[in-house]
Amino acid sequence: MNMKKGTPAFGIACGAGMVLIAVLVMWIGFWKTLVLCVMFGLGYFAGAVENKRDFFKNTANKLIPDKEVKVIDLKSELIREQETSQAAAETNGSEDPTNNSEE
C-alpha cells in the first residue's frame, strides 16, 4: 500500500484518524483527547527523532538568528533605493526614472 502524501490510501488513513479523534472527543471529552494527542505526539517524537539534541539546536538556530546577521529595515532600504534612483535619474538628465516615453 502506497502511503505517500497525496495518494488515496493516505487520504483514507487521515480520514480514519480524524474519525478516531472525533469519537474520542465525544467519548472522553475535548481536554482529555487533547492531552492524549499531545502525549502521542511526544511519544512519536521520542521514537522517531534519532538525534534530539541536534534537532533542538537546528530548530533554535532557525527561530533565533545569529547576532552577526543584520536585520534589514525595509522602510529605510526603500527610502535609500528611491534616493539612489532619483540621483541616477538626475545624472542622466531625466526627471522621472519610470517615464520611458520619448517626446
C-alpha positions in Angstrom: 0.0 0.0 0.0 1.4 3.4 -1.0 1.1 5.7 1.9 2.7 8.8 0.3 1.1 12.2 0.8 -1.5 12.9 -1.9 -2.5 9.3 -2.6 -6.0 7.9 -1.9 -4.6 5.5 0.7 -3.1 8.4 2.7 -6.4 10.2 2.4 -8.2 7.2 3.8 -5.7 6.9 6.7 -6.1 10.6 7.5 -9.8 10.4 7.4 -9.8 7.4 9.7 -7.5 9.2 12.1 -9.9 12.2 12.2 -12.9 9.9 12.8 -10.9 8.4 15.7 -10.2 11.8 17.1 -13.9 12.8 16.8 -15.0 9.6 18.6 -12.5 10.3 21.4 -13.8 13.9 21.7 -17.4 12.6 22.0 -16.5 9.7 24.3 -13.9 11.2 26.8 -14.2 15.0 26.1 -12.1 17.6 24.4 -9.4 18.2 27.0 -8.7 14.6 27.7 -8.5 14.0 23.9 -6.1 17.0 23.5 -3.8 15.6 26.3 -3.9 12.2 24.6 -2.9 13.6 21.3 -0.1 15.7 22.8 1.2 12.6 24.6 1.0 10.7 21.3 3.0 13.4 19.6 5.7 13.4 22.3 5.9 9.7 22.1 6.2 9.8 18.3 8.9 12.5 18.6 10.9 10.4 21.2 10.8 7.4 19.0 11.2 9.0 15.5 13.9 11.6 16.0 17.2 9.9 16.3 19.4 12.8 17.5 17.2 15.1 19.6 20.0 17.5 20.6 20.8 18.3 17.0 17.1 18.6 16.3 16.6 21.2 19.0 19.8 23.0 18.1 18.8 23.3 14.5 15.3 24.4 15.4 16.6 27.1 17.8 19.1 28.4 15.2 16.2 28.7 12.7 14.0 30.6 15.2 16.7 32.8 16.7 19.0 34.5 14.2 22.7 34.9 14.9 23.9 38.2 16.4 26.1 38.8 13.3 23.1 38.7 11.0 22.0 42.3 10.3 18.3 42.7 10.3 17.2 44.8 7.3 14.8 47.8 8.0 12.6 47.6 4.9 11.4 51.2 5.2 14.9 52.7 5.3 16.0 50.4 2.5 13.1 51.6 0.3 13.9 55.3 1.0 17.6 54.7 0.2 16.7 52.9 -3.1 14.4 55.8 -4.0 17.1 58.4 -3.3 19.6 56.3 -5.3 17.3 56.1 -8.3 16.4 59.8 -8.2 20.2 60.7 -8.1 20.8 58.4 -11.1 17.9 60.0 -13.0 19.2 63.5 -12.3 22.6 62.4 -13.6 21.1 61.0 -16.8 19.0 64.2 -17.3 15.6 62.7 -16.7 13.3 63.9 -14.0 11.2 60.7 -13.7 13.1 57.4 -14.0 9.9 55.5 -14.6 8.9 57.6 -17.5 10.1 55.7 -20.6 8.2 57.6 -23.2 10.2 59.7 -25.7 9.0 63.2 -26.5 
